[in-house]
């Protein structure tokens, strides 16, 4: 079994939110930058495949960083209901997000602007849900149900078998 060095990695959560703001700004200026959203989807999986588990969620995630930094003072800080954290809910959310993204990309075809818009819309929809959850519940409540975090956890379990 591999030694888990995740605790030894320096966290970038204090400033990684800048990447989310940069992504949003660039995508508004030119929708083709929306394609950069693929980075947010592939980096967590890269870490998991490399045997680093969910280190992306705890040390790097720009969305988690943004939610934690900017919602802390306005959050109602309620606990997320246990039912939201169930494997069933996480699997449904992961499947729904995957299906929605796939359909959106199929409709975009090979057009780079449409692909960029599809990814940008997908990223903004999940950010909007994350903000709503962060205000109603604790700031990073989205992180507990995040489809990428869940997928990363599933990959990590398979690698450790």
N, C-alpha and C positions, 0 to 999 in steps of 0.2 A: 504494500500500500504506500502511496506517495505521501510524503510529509506535506502538510498544509502550511504554506508560507504566506497565506493571505493576511494574517495578522501582522506580518512584518512589512507589508507593502504600505507605502505612504498614501494617505487618502488625499484626493484632489477635490473633495466635495465642497470645500469652501469657495472654490472659484470655477468649477466646471460648468456652472449655470451659464457662464459667458458663452459657451458653445451653443447652447439652446437659443439665446438671444441673437447670436450671430446667424444661426441657421434661419430663424424667423425673419430677421432683417434682410438677409441676402435673398431669401425666397420671395419676399414681397417686392424687392427691387427687380429681380429676374427669376421667374418661376422655375427656370431650369436648375437653379440651386436647390430646389426641393429634392433632387436626386441624392443630395448629401444625407438625407434621412436614412438611406440604406446603411450608412455608417452606424447609426444608433441601433439598427436591427442586427447587424452582423458582428460588431465588436463584442457584445455580451456572449454570443455563441462561440466566437474565437477563443475567449478566455475559458469557457467551459470545456471546449474540445481540447484545449491545452492542459486540462486538469486543474484549473484554477477556481473551479466552482462558480459561485455567484459573486466573485470579487468585483465585477463591474458594478453591480448594484450597490455595494457598500463603499466603494472607493472612487468610482469614476462617473457614474450616470449623471449626465447634464440635467435631465428632467427631474430626477430625485433631488439634485442639488438646488435647482430652481424652486421646486415646491417647498423644500425645507427652509430655504433662505427667505423667501418672500411671503409665505403664508403663515409663518410662525406667530405674528402679531394679530392676525385677523381670524385665525382658526378657532373654532369652538372647542377643539381638542377632545372631542368625544371619541371613545373607543370604537373601532370598526366592528360591526356585529360579527360574531364567530361564523355565521353562515356565509358571509362574504369570503372568508378565508378557506372555505372547504375546497377540496380537490375538484369536486364537481363544478363549482362556480368558476374556478380557475381554468379548468378544461373547456368549459363552455365559452368563456371569454377568449381564450387562446384560439379556439376553433372559429369563433365569430370574427375575430380580427383577421385571422389568416384568410378566411373566405372573402371578407369584404375587400381586403387588399388585393387578393388574386383577381376578383371580378373587376375591380377598378383598373388594375394594370392590363387586363385583357382588353377592356374597353379603350384604354389609352393607345393600344397598338404600338407601333414603332416611333410615334411622335414624342420627341424628347420633352417638349413643353407639357404635353398631356401626362407623361410619366412623372415629371417633376411636380405637376399639380396634384396628381394622385397621391404621391408620397407626402407632399406638404399637407394636404387635406387630412390624410390619415394621421400624421403626426399632430396636427392641431386638434383633431377630434379627441385623441387620447390625452392631450395636454388639457383640453377643456374639461374632460371627465376627471382628470387628476386634480385640477383646481377646485372643482365643485366638491369632490371628495375631501380635499385638503381643508376646505373651509368648514364643511359640515363635521368632519371627523378630524383626526390629527393631520398635520401638514403633509406627511409622506404616506398617507393611507393608500394612495394609488400603488405605491411600491409593494404593498402586501398582496395585490391582485394583478400586478403588471404581467401581461402575457409574455414579454421578453424575459422577465425574471423567472416566471414559471417554466418557460421553455428551457432556459439555462439550467434550472434545477433538474429538469427531466434528463437533459444531456449529461449533467454531472453524475446523476444516479447510474446511468448506463455505463459511463466510463469507469466508475468505481466498482462495478460488478466483477 
